[in-house]
Amino acid sequence: MIQQTLAPHESMELHEALNFKTLCLAKSKLMQGLVFDQDLKALMQKDVEQSIQSIAELQAIYARAPFQAPVPQSRPTPILN
C-alpha cells in the first residue's frame, strides 16, 4: 500500500490553517474570562471544543506532510483567572 503524502504547497497551507486555528483557540480561551453573559460564554466554550477537535483533525492530516515540525505532546497550562 502506498502512503500518500501532501505536496509542499499543501503542507504549507495546512501549517497556516493549523496556526490560525491554534490562535483562534487561544483567543477564545482568553476572552472567556472577560465575558459575563452566560449565553455568550457557552457559545465561546462550544467554539473552544470545536477548535480542539479541528486542531486534532488537522494534526492527523499534517502527519502526511513530506516535512513537518514536531508537535509537542505537552500543552501549556491554560490561564483560568
Secondary structure, 3 states (H helix, E strand, C coil): CCCCCCCHHHHHHHHHHHHHHHHHHHHHHHHHCCCCCHHHHHHHHHHHHHHHHHHHHHHHHHCCCCCCCCCCCCCCCCCCC
